[in-house]
Amino acid sequence: MSSLDGLFTVIGIGRDPTEQTPIHYECRRCGKTLSKRDTVCPLCGSTDVAEIQL
């Protein structure tokens, strides 16, 4: 295993294209980055959360 493969393993980024695509969660109103668990933006109170595949 190369050092790069080890790094990807540690931070949880897959290099296999068949793995699930990472998703970025963001408030549509103010643009704050949210976690997968957030349903309400802590900054502006909006419940409109975008799920963006990376």
mmCIF file of the N, C-alpha and C atoms, coordinates in Angstrom:
data_MODEL
# 
_entry.id   MODEL 
# 
loop_
_atom_site.group_PDB 
_atom_site.id 
_atom_site.type_symbol 
_atom_site.label_atom_id 
_atom_site.label_alt_id 
_atom_site.label_comp_id 
_atom_site.label_asym_id 
_atom_site.label_entity_id 
_atom_site.label_seq_id 
_atom_site.pdbx_PDB_ins_code 
_atom_site.Cartn_x 
_atom_site.Cartn_y 
_atom_site.Cartn_z 
_atom_site.occupancy 
_atom_site.B_iso_or_equiv 
_atom_site.pdbx_formal_charge 
_atom_site.auth_seq_id 
_atom_site.auth_comp_id 
_atom_site.auth_asym_id 
_atom_site.auth_atom_id 
_atom_site.pdbx_PDB_model_num 
ATOM 1   N N  . MET A 1 1  ? 0.848   -1.169 0.000  1.00 0.00 ? 1  MET A N  1 
ATOM 2   C CA . MET A 1 1  ? 0.000   0.000  0.000  1.00 0.00 ? 1  MET A CA 1 
ATOM 3   C C  . MET A 1 1  ? 0.899   1.239  0.000  1.00 0.00 ? 1  MET A C  1 
ATOM 4   N N  . SER A 1 2  ? 0.589   2.169  -0.863 1.00 0.00 ? 2  SER A N  1 
ATOM 5   C CA . SER A 1 2  ? 1.365   3.402  -0.917 1.00 0.00 ? 2  SER A CA 1 
ATOM 6   C C  . SER A 1 2  ? 0.945   4.336  0.213  1.00 0.00 ? 2  SER A C  1 
ATOM 7   N N  . SER A 1 3  ? 1.744   5.344  0.453  1.00 0.00 ? 3  SER A N  1 
ATOM 8   C CA . SER A 1 3  ? 1.412   6.341  1.480  1.00 0.00 ? 3  SER A CA 1 
ATOM 9   C C  . SER A 1 3  ? 0.108   7.046  1.139  1.00 0.00 ? 3  SER A C  1 
ATOM 10  N N  . LEU A 1 4  ? -0.109  7.287  -0.143 1.00 0.00 ? 4  LEU A N  1 
ATOM 11  C CA . LEU A 1 4  ? -1.333  7.953  -0.573 1.00 0.00 ? 4  LEU A CA 1 
ATOM 12  C C  . LEU A 1 4  ? -2.553  7.080  -0.291 1.00 0.00 ? 4  LEU A C  1 
ATOM 13  N N  . ASP A 1 5  ? -2.462  5.787  -0.567 1.00 0.00 ? 5  ASP A N  1 
ATOM 14  C CA . ASP A 1 5  ? -3.561  4.871  -0.257 1.00 0.00 ? 5  ASP A CA 1 
ATOM 15  C C  . ASP A 1 5  ? -3.845  4.863  1.238  1.00 0.00 ? 5  ASP A C  1 
ATOM 16  N N  . GLY A 1 6  ? -2.793  4.878  2.048  1.00 0.00 ? 6  GLY A N  1 
ATOM 17  C CA . GLY A 1 6  ? -2.956  4.906  3.496  1.00 0.00 ? 6  GLY A CA 1 
ATOM 18  C C  . GLY A 1 6  ? -3.664  6.163  3.954  1.00 0.00 ? 6  GLY A C  1 
ATOM 19  N N  . LEU A 1 7  ? -3.314  7.292  3.358  1.00 0.00 ? 7  LEU A N  1 
ATOM 20  C CA . LEU A 1 7  ? -3.959  8.557  3.696  1.00 0.00 ? 7  LEU A CA 1 
ATOM 21  C C  . LEU A 1 7  ? -5.437  8.526  3.336  1.00 0.00 ? 7  LEU A C  1 
ATOM 22  N N  . PHE A 1 8  ? -5.763  8.034  2.153  1.00 0.00 ? 8  PHE A N  1 
ATOM 23  C CA . PHE A 1 8  ? -7.162  7.939  1.749  1.00 0.00 ? 8  PHE A CA 1 
ATOM 24  C C  . PHE A 1 8  ? -7.946  7.032  2.689  1.00 0.00 ? 8  PHE A C  1 
ATOM 25  N N  . THR A 1 9  ? -7.329  5.963  3.157  1.00 0.00 ? 9  THR A N  1 
ATOM 26  C CA . THR A 1 9  ? -7.980  5.053  4.090  1.00 0.00 ? 9  THR A CA 1 
ATOM 27  C C  . THR A 1 9  ? -8.255  5.752  5.414  1.00 0.00 ? 9  THR A C  1 
ATOM 28  N N  . VAL A 1 10 ? -7.287  6.507  5.909  1.00 0.00 ? 10 VAL A N  1 
ATOM 29  C CA . VAL A 1 10 ? -7.430  7.194  7.195  1.00 0.00 ? 10 VAL A CA 1 
ATOM 30  C C  . VAL A 1 10 ? -8.519  8.257  7.141  1.00 0.00 ? 10 VAL A C  1 
ATOM 31  N N  . ILE A 1 11 ? -8.574  9.037  6.062  1.00 0.00 ? 11 ILE A N  1 
ATOM 32  C CA . ILE A 1 11 ? -9.561  10.115 6.001  1.00 0.00 ? 11 ILE A CA 1 
ATOM 33  C C  . ILE A 1 11 ? -10.883 9.671  5.390  1.00 0.00 ? 11 ILE A C  1 
ATOM 34  N N  . GLY A 1 12 ? -10.969 8.437  4.965  1.00 0.00 ? 12 GLY A N  1 
ATOM 35  C CA . GLY A 1 12 ? -12.238 7.884  4.511  1.00 0.00 ? 12 GLY A CA 1 
ATOM 36  C C  . GLY A 1 12 ? -12.644 8.229  3.098  1.00 0.00 ? 12 GLY A C  1 
ATOM 37  N N  . ILE A 1 13 ? -11.701 8.525  2.251  1.00 0.00 ? 13 ILE A N  1 
ATOM 38  C CA . ILE A 1 13 ? -12.025 8.805  0.852  1.00 0.00 ? 13 ILE A CA 1 
ATOM 39  C C  . ILE A 1 13 ? -11.704 7.563  0.037  1.00 0.00 ? 13 ILE A C  1 
ATOM 40  N N  . GLY A 1 14 ? -12.701 7.056  -0.653 1.00 0.00 ? 14 GLY A N  1 
ATOM 41  C CA . GLY A 1 14 ? -12.481 5.873  -1.477 1.00 0.00 ? 14 GLY A CA 1 
ATOM 42  C C  . GLY A 1 14 ? -11.931 6.237  -2.837 1.00 0.00 ? 14 GLY A C  1 
ATOM 43  N N  . ARG A 1 15 ? -11.119 5.365  -3.375 1.00 0.00 ? 15 ARG A N  1 
ATOM 44  C CA . ARG A 1 15 ? -10.587 5.589  -4.717 1.00 0.00 ? 15 ARG A CA 1 
ATOM 45  C C  . ARG A 1 15 ? -11.285 4.699  -5.729 1.00 0.00 ? 15 ARG A C  1 
ATOM 46  N N  . ASP A 1 16 ? -12.115 3.791  -5.250 1.00 0.00 ? 16 ASP A N  1 
ATOM 47  C CA . ASP A 1 16 ? -12.843 2.877  -6.118 1.00 0.00 ? 16 ASP A CA 1 
ATOM 48  C C  . ASP A 1 16 ? -14.093 3.587  -6.644 1.00 0.00 ? 16 ASP A C  1 
ATOM 49  N N  . PRO A 1 17 ? -14.235 3.721  -7.960 1.00 0.00 ? 17 PRO A N  1 
ATOM 50  C CA . PRO A 1 17 ? -15.390 4.443  -8.507 1.00 0.00 ? 17 PRO A CA 1 
ATOM 51  C C  . PRO A 1 17 ? -16.733 3.783  -8.204 1.00 0.00 ? 17 PRO A C  1 
ATOM 52  N N  . THR A 1 18 ? -16.746 2.522  -7.769 1.00 0.00 ? 18 THR A N  1 
ATOM 53  C CA . THR A 1 18 ? -18.010 1.862  -7.439 1.00 0.00 ? 18 THR A CA 1 
ATOM 54  C C  . THR A 1 18 ? -18.476 2.210  -6.028 1.00 0.00 ? 18 THR A C  1 
ATOM 55  N N  . GLU A 1 19 ? -17.611 2.848  -5.239 1.00 0.00 ? 19 GLU A N  1 
ATOM 56  C CA . GLU A 1 19 ? -18.007 3.250  -3.895 1.00 0.00 ? 19 GLU A CA 1 
ATOM 57  C C  . GLU A 1 19 ? -19.003 4.402  -3.972 1.00 0.00 ? 19 GLU A C  1 
ATOM 58  N N  . GLN A 1 20 ? -19.752 4.584  -2.900 1.00 0.00 ? 20 GLN A N  1 
ATOM 59  C CA . GLN A 1 20 ? -20.766 5.631  -2.858 1.00 0.00 ? 20 GLN A CA 1 
ATOM 60  C C  . GLN A 1 20 ? -20.120 7.012  -3.005 1.00 0.00 ? 20 GLN A C  1 
ATOM 61  N N  . THR A 1 21 ? -20.747 7.862  -3.804 1.00 0.00 ? 21 THR A N  1 
ATOM 62  C CA . THR A 1 21 ? -20.264 9.215  -4.034 1.00 0.00 ? 21 THR A CA 1 
ATOM 63  C C  . THR A 1 21 ? -20.431 10.046 -2.765 1.00 0.00 ? 21 THR A C  1 
ATOM 64  N N  . PRO A 1 22 ? -19.394 10.808 -2.373 1.00 0.00 ? 22 PRO A N  1 
ATOM 65  C CA . PRO A 1 22 ? -19.537 11.667 -1.200 1.00 0.00 ? 22 PRO A CA 1 
ATOM 66  C C  . PRO A 1 22 ? -20.582 12.753 -1.443 1.00 0.00 ? 22 PRO A C  1 
ATOM 67  N N  . ILE A 1 23 ? -21.273 13.144 -0.395 1.00 0.00 ? 23 ILE A N  1 
ATOM 68  C CA . ILE A 1 23 ? -22.312 14.164 -0.495 1.00 0.00 ? 23 ILE A CA 1 
ATOM 69  C C  . ILE A 1 23 ? -21.957 15.332 0.415  1.00 0.00 ? 23 ILE A C  1 
ATOM 70  N N  . HIS A 1 24 ? -22.097 16.538 -0.112 1.00 0.00 ? 24 HIS A N  1 
ATOM 71  C CA . HIS A 1 24 ? -21.872 17.781 0.630  1.00 0.00 ? 24 HIS A CA 1 
ATOM 72  C C  . HIS A 1 24 ? -23.239 18.347 0.985  1.00 0.00 ? 24 HIS A C  1 
ATOM 73  N N  . TYR A 1 25 ? -23.432 18.706 2.250  1.00 0.00 ? 25 TYR A N  1 
ATOM 74  C CA . TYR A 1 25 ? -24.700 19.271 2.715  1.00 0.00 ? 25 TYR A CA 1 
ATOM 75  C C  . TYR A 1 25 ? -24.503 20.756 2.965  1.00 0.00 ? 25 TYR A C  1 
ATOM 76  N N  . GLU A 1 26 ? -25.421 21.559 2.420  1.00 0.00 ? 26 GLU A N  1 
ATOM 77  C CA . GLU A 1 26 ? -25.276 23.010 2.499  1.00 0.00 ? 26 GLU A CA 1 
ATOM 78  C C  . GLU A 1 26 ? -26.644 23.671 2.611  1.00 0.00 ? 26 GLU A C  1 
ATOM 79  N N  . CYS A 1 27 ? -26.722 24.732 3.428  1.00 0.00 ? 27 CYS A N  1 
ATOM 80  C CA . CYS A 1 27 ? -27.959 25.503 3.557  1.00 0.00 ? 27 CYS A CA 1 
ATOM 81  C C  . CYS A 1 27 ? -28.187 26.273 2.260  1.00 0.00 ? 27 CYS A C  1 
ATOM 82  N N  . ARG A 1 28 ? -29.380 26.160 1.704  1.00 0.00 ? 28 ARG A N  1 
ATOM 83  C CA . ARG A 1 28 ? -29.683 26.867 0.452  1.00 0.00 ? 28 ARG A CA 1 
ATOM 84  C C  . ARG A 1 28 ? -29.856 28.366 0.674  1.00 0.00 ? 28 ARG A C  1 
ATOM 85  N N  . ARG A 1 29 ? -30.217 28.770 1.883  1.00 0.00 ? 29 ARG A N  1 
ATOM 86  C CA . ARG A 1 29 ? -30.447 30.188 2.147  1.00 0.00 ? 29 ARG A CA 1 
ATOM 87  C C  . ARG A 1 29 ? -29.137 30.952 2.354  1.00 0.00 ? 29 ARG A C  1 
ATOM 88  N N  . CYS A 1 30 ? -28.262 30.447 3.238  1.00 0.00 ? 30 CYS A N  1 
ATOM 89  C CA . CYS A 1 30 ? -27.060 31.218 3.577  1.00 0.00 ? 30 CYS A CA 1 
ATOM 90  C C  . CYS A 1 30 ? -25.756 30.588 3.098  1.00 0.00 ? 30 CYS A C  1 
ATOM 91  N N  . GLY A 1 31 ? -25.779 29.316 2.664  1.00 0.00 ? 31 GLY A N  1 
ATOM 92  C CA . GLY A 1 31 ? -24.583 28.677 2.127  1.00 0.00 ? 31 GLY A CA 1 
ATOM 93  C C  . GLY A 1 31 ? -23.693 27.996 3.149  1.00 0.00 ? 31 GLY A C  1 
ATOM 94  N N  . LYS A 1 32 ? -24.114 27.959 4.416  1.00 0.00 ? 32 LYS A N  1 
ATOM 95  C CA . LYS A 1 32 ? -23.301 27.313 5.457  1.00 0.00 ? 32 LYS A CA 1 
ATOM 96  C C  . LYS A 1 32 ? -23.218 25.814 5.195  1.00 0.00 ? 32 LYS A C  1 
ATOM 97  N N  . THR A 1 33 ? -22.024 25.254 5.360  1.00 0.00 ? 33 THR A N  1 
ATOM 98  C CA . THR A 1 33 ? -21.834 23.817 5.239  1.00 0.00 ? 33 THR A CA 1 
ATOM 99  C C  . THR A 1 33 ? -22.426 23.140 6.466  1.00 0.00 ? 33 THR A C  1 
ATOM 100 N N  . LEU A 1 34 ? -23.208 22.092 6.240  1.00 0.00 ? 34 LEU A N  1 
ATOM 101 C CA . LEU A 1 34 ? -23.881 21.377 7.322  1.00 0.00 ? 34 LEU A CA 1 
ATOM 102 C C  . LEU A 1 34 ? -23.418 19.933 7.360  1.00 0.00 ? 34 LEU A C  1 
ATOM 103 N N  . SER A 1 35 ? -23.720 19.255 8.454  1.00 0.00 ? 35 SER A N  1 
ATOM 104 C CA . SER A 1 35 ? -23.420 17.830 8.547  1.00 0.00 ? 35 SER A CA 1 
ATOM 105 C C  . SER A 1 35 ? -24.617 17.038 8.035  1.00 0.00 ? 35 SER A C  1 
ATOM 106 N N  . LYS A 1 36 ? -24.421 15.759 7.856  1.00 0.00 ? 36 LYS A N  1 
ATOM 107 C CA . LYS A 1 36 ? -25.494 14.887 7.375  1.00 0.00 ? 36 LYS A CA 1 
ATOM 108 C C  . LYS A 1 36 ? -26.669 14.885 8.354  1.00 0.00 ? 36 LYS A C  1 
ATOM 109 N N  . ARG A 1 37 ? -26.376 15.075 9.636  1.00 0.00 ? 37 ARG A N  1 
ATOM 110 C CA . ARG A 1 37 ? -27.414 15.028 10.674 1.00 0.00 ? 37 ARG A CA 1 
ATOM 111 C C  . ARG A 1 37 ? -28.219 16.310 10.780 1.00 0.00 ? 37 ARG A C  1 
ATOM 112 N N  . ASP A 1 38 ? -27.696 17.425 10.270 1.00 0.00 ? 38 ASP A N  1 
ATOM 113 C CA . ASP A 1 38 ? -28.384 18.710 10.407 1.00 0.00 ? 38 ASP A CA 1 
ATOM 114 C C  . ASP A 1 38 ? -29.632 18.760 9.532  1.00 0.00 ? 38 ASP A C  1 
ATOM 115 N N  . THR A 1 39 ? -30.744 19.128 10.147 1.00 0.00 ? 39 THR A N  1 
ATOM 116 C CA . THR A 1 39 ? -31.983 19.338 9.391  1.00 0.00 ? 39 THR A CA 1 
ATOM 117 C C  . THR A 1 39 ? -32.380 20.805 9.411  1.00 0.00 ? 39 THR A C  1 
ATOM 118 N N  . VAL A 1 40 ? -31.765 21.568 10.327 1.00 0.00 ? 40 VAL A N  1 
ATOM 119 C CA . VAL A 1 40 ? -32.004 23.004 10.442 1.00 0.00 ? 40 VAL A CA 1 
ATOM 120 C C  . VAL A 1 40 ? -30.649 23.699 10.482 1.00 0.00 ? 40 VAL A C  1 
ATOM 121 N N  . CYS A 1 41 ? -30.500 24.756 9.711  1.00 0.00 ? 41 CYS A N  1 
ATOM 122 C CA . CYS A 1 41 ? -29.249 25.511 9.697  1.00 0.00 ? 41 CYS A CA 1 
ATOM 123 C C  . CYS A 1 41 ? -29.106 26.269 11.020 1.00 0.00 ? 41 CYS A C  1 
ATOM 124 N N  . PRO A 1 42 ? -27.996 26.068 11.737 1.00 0.00 ? 42 PRO A N  1 
ATOM 125 C CA . PRO A 1 42 ? -27.814 26.769 13.004 1.00 0.00 ? 42 PRO A CA 1 
ATOM 126 C C  . PRO A 1 42 ? -27.530 28.263 12.826 1.00 0.00 ? 42 PRO A C  1 
ATOM 127 N N  . LEU A 1 43 ? -27.163 28.677 11.621 1.00 0.00 ? 43 LEU A N  1 
ATOM 128 C CA . LEU A 1 43 ? -26.830 30.072 11.367 1.00 0.00 ? 43 LEU A CA 1 
ATOM 129 C C  . LEU A 1 43 ? -28.067 30.920 11.053 1.00 0.00 ? 43 LEU A C  1 
ATOM 130 N N  . CYS A 1 44 ? -28.932 30.413 10.159 1.00 0.00 ? 44 CYS A N  1 
ATOM 131 C CA . CYS A 1 44 ? -30.083 31.226 9.737  1.00 0.00 ? 44 CYS A CA 1 
ATOM 132 C C  . CYS A 1 44 ? -31.436 30.607 10.071 1.00 0.00 ? 44 CYS A C  1 
ATOM 133 N N  . GLY A 1 45 ? -31.451 29.341 10.510 1.00 0.00 ? 45 GLY A N  1 
ATOM 134 C CA . GLY A 1 45 ? -32.708 28.699 10.895 1.00 0.00 ? 45 GLY A CA 1 
ATOM 135 C C  . GLY A 1 45 ? -33.477 28.054 9.753  1.00 0.00 ? 45 GLY A C  1 
ATOM 136 N N  . SER A 1 46 ? -32.938 28.086 8.557  1.00 0.00 ? 46 SER A N  1 
ATOM 137 C CA . SER A 1 46 ? -33.618 27.496 7.403  1.00 0.00 ? 46 SER A CA 1 
ATOM 138 C C  . SER A 1 46 ? -33.620 25.969 7.485  1.00 0.00 ? 46 SER A C  1 
ATOM 139 N N  . THR A 1 47 ? -34.679 25.366 6.971  1.00 0.00 ? 47 THR A N  1 
ATOM 140 C CA . THR A 1 47 ? -34.752 23.906 6.882  1.00 0.00 ? 47 THR A CA 1 
ATOM 141 C C  . THR A 1 47 ? -34.510 23.431 5.453  1.00 0.00 ? 47 THR A C  1 
ATOM 142 N N  . ASP A 1 48 ? -34.151 24.349 4.561  1.00 0.00 ? 48 ASP A N  1 
ATOM 143 C CA . ASP A 1 48 ? -33.904 24.020 3.156  1.00 0.00 ? 48 ASP A CA 1 
ATOM 144 C C  . ASP A 1 48 ? -32.434 23.639 2.987  1.00 0.00 ? 48 ASP A C  1 
ATOM 145 N N  . VAL A 1 49 ? -32.151 22.336 3.044  1.00 0.00 ? 49 VAL A N  1 
ATOM 146 C CA . VAL A 1 49 ? -30.783 21.825 2.980  1.00 0.00 ? 49 VAL A CA 1 
ATOM 147 C C  . VAL A 1 49 ? -30.550 21.154 1.630  1.00 0.00 ? 49 VAL A C  1 
ATOM 148 N N  . ALA A 1 50 ? -29.485 21.569 0.951  1.00 0.00 ? 50 ALA A N  1 
ATOM 149 C CA . ALA A 1 50 ? -29.123 20.977 -0.339 1.00 0.00 ? 50 ALA A CA 1 
ATOM 150 C C  . ALA A 1 50 ? -28.185 19.801 -0.111 1.00 0.00 ? 50 ALA A C  1 
ATOM 151 N N  . GLU A 1 51 ? -28.384 18.731 -0.874 1.00 0.00 ? 51 GLU A N  1 
ATOM 152 C CA . GLU A 1 51 ? -27.487 17.575 -0.878 1.00 0.00 ? 51 GLU A CA 1 
ATOM 153 C C  . GLU A 1 51 ? -26.793 17.561 -2.234 1.00 0.00 ? 51 GLU A C  1 
ATOM 154 N N  . ILE A 1 52 ? -25.497 17.852 -2.228 1.00 0.00 ? 52 ILE A N  1 
ATOM 155 C CA . ILE A 1 52 ? -24.741 17.988 -3.470 1.00 0.00 ? 52 ILE A CA 1 
ATOM 156 C C  . ILE A 1 52 ? -23.754 16.836 -3.588 1.00 0.00 ? 52 ILE A C  1 
ATOM 157 N N  . GLN A 1 53 ? -23.909 16.014 -4.633 1.00 0.00 ? 53 GLN A N  1 
ATOM 158 C CA . GLN A 1 53 ? -22.965 14.917 -4.850 1.00 0.00 ? 53 GLN A CA 1 
ATOM 159 C C  . GLN A 1 53 ? -21.663 15.484 -5.381 1.00 0.00 ? 53 GLN A C  1 
ATOM 160 N N  . LEU A 1 54 ? -20.562 15.026 -4.801 1.00 0.00 ? 54 LEU A N  1 
ATOM 161 C CA . LEU A 1 54 ? -19.241 15.512 -5.218 1.00 0.00 ? 54 LEU A CA 1 
ATOM 162 C C  . LEU A 1 54 ? -18.607 14.560 -6.206 1.00 0.00 ? 54 LEU A C  1 
# 
